[in-house]
Amino acid sequence: LTFSGGKRSCIGFKFAEMEIKVVLAVLISAFTFESTGKPILWTTADNMFPTVGKDGIRPELPLRVGLYKPA
């Protein structure tokens, strides 16, 4: 348990967390995200998750992902 809490927790935990946030911010800003037009409904089970259509039983959230092209 590398990142477990307590006095013997990983000393690089906060740095790793910050690094992941920076990488995500850089990657997300390089892409565009669009809906596919499919009907998304939220299903409630042990937790809530998105599904496609009212009969969906598995978590799905379809997106169109493309490269960001500045105007």
LUMTI-425962 format. One line per 2 residues: number of its first residue (from 1); their letters; for each residue y, z, x of N, C-alpha, C. Coordinates in steps of 0.001 Angstrom, whole numbers. Each point is the difference from the previous one (the first is absolute). Layout:
N
NUM> A> Y/Z/X/Y/Z/X/Y/Z/X; ...
***
This chain:
71
1> LT> -1185/0/838/1185/0/-838/1242/0/879; 348/-1135/520/1087/-121/957/1327/508/-534
3> FS> 342/-332/-1243/1306/362/-533/-59/1213/-934; -1024/828/136/-98/1155/-896/1106/1006/302
5> GG> 293/835/-988/1076/972/160/-434/1197/815; 906/920/163/-304/1205/750/557/-45/1402
7> KR> -240/1063/758/591/91/1335/-611/-969/1003; -1137/-588/-326/-625/-957/915/137/-1434/-502
9> SC> 1002/-251/-825/187/-1353/-522/482/-943/1097; -105/-1261/-248/364/-1023/980/1495/49/298
11> IG> 364/24/1274/1413/74/356/720/-1329/-230; -748/-1084/-156/612/-1305/-230/64/-399/-1456
13> FK> -304/922/-911/-59/-330/-1421/1328/-539/-518; 1084/695/237/1308/-419/-513/433/-1323/627
15> FA> -283/-198/1282/332/-1263/652/-803/-1148/-615; -1297/204/-213/-849/-1037/-595/471/-333/-1408
17> EM> 380/1015/-758/495/-199/-1357/1289/-831/13; 922/324/897/1251/-738/114/-259/-1445/451
19> EI> -913/-177/935/-318/-1328/501/-570/-887/-1105; -851/539/-832/-567/-759/-1119/1098/-416/-970
21> KV> 940/905/-279/1109/-320/-900/863/-1123/559; 273/24/1298/807/-1047/629/-718/-1340/-55
23> VL> -1274/-23/315/-773/-1246/-41/-30/-567/-1417; -209/854/-1001/0/-459/-1390/1352/-568/-397
25> AV> 1082/673/391/1339/-484/-336/260/-1368/604; -428/-221/1232/198/-1293/658/-849/-1075/-675
27> LI> -1255/312/-297/-881/-985/-624/437/-340/-1425; 346/1000/-782/382/-232/-1392/1259/-847/-87
29> SA> 943/191/923/1236/-781/-44/-227/-1468/371; -1155/-338/552/-294/-1378/396/-724/-788/-1094
31> FT> -295/638/-1136/-755/-653/-1063/721/108/-1339; -355/-891/-924/464/100/-1380/-1209/297/-884
33> FE> 235/703/-1089/-1074/380/-918/386/-430/-1401; -901/-707/-689/241/-466/-1360/-1192/335/-879
35> ST> 273/159/-1275/-1062/223/-976/-766/-1302/-220; -1276/119/-332/-807/-1187/-300/97/-382/-1471
37> GK> 593/865/-798/118/-274/-1423/-1171/525/-812; -1000/545/654/-1134/571/-712/421/1325/-633
39> PI> -560/349/-1167/387/1254/-649/-549/1217/758; 895/862/461/-387/1200/736/101/1197/-934
41> LW> -1079/735/-129/-21/1215/-812/-453/1166/872; 477/1180/-321/-389/1194/745/-1146/696/-718
43> TT> -1114/189/704/-1191/644/-538/-24/1454/442; -320/879/-928/-75/1414/326/-1462/418/56
45> AD> -408/512/1130/-1338/567/183/226/1341/696; -633/242/1131/309/1197/776/1429/-83/523
47> NM> 456/-1214/250/1379/-267/378/428/-1316/-644; 1287/-321/45/478/-1246/-601/-40/-1111/1046
49> FP> -422/-1192/-437/-16/-1151/897/260/-1268/-801; 610/-1018/648/290/-1251/-698/-1247/-871/-113
51> TV> -129/-678/-1139/-1099/-949/-215/574/-1275/-600; -776/-1082/58/403/-1262/-613/-637/-74/-1374
53> GK> 809/-49/-1027/-492/-94/-1367/-444/1345/-543; -200/56/-1319/-337/1278/-627/-1441/439/225
55> DG> -869/-924/415/-1403/337/235/-318/208/1480; 1023/66/844/-229/163/1435/-577/1368/318
57> IR> -986/39/879/-627/1276/358/160/329/1481; 531/-940/780/192/274/1423/1482/-145/348
59> PE> 467/717/996/1414/-77/378/353/-1380/561; 1021/-625/-580/484/-1297/466/1512/-61/-204
61> LP> 683/-605/933/1430/-257/-147/304/-1305/737; -274/-1147/-656/183/-1279/682/1478/-293/260
63> LR> 297/-446/1206/1355/-369/408/-43/-1310/774; 1080/-763/-107/182/-1154/878/831/472/1176
65> VG> -518/-178/1184/688/428/1213/361/-1241/796; 1263/-88/383/446/-1142/797/931/463/1109
67> LY> 276/-886/931/924/312/1075/1428/-22/-509; 807/935/432/1409/59/-370/756/-1073/759
69> KP> 743/-820/-736/812/-1059/612/1454/275/-360; 805/466/958/1401/288/-318/749/-1271/-415
71> A> 897/160/-959/758/-1153/-527/1119/-401/924
***
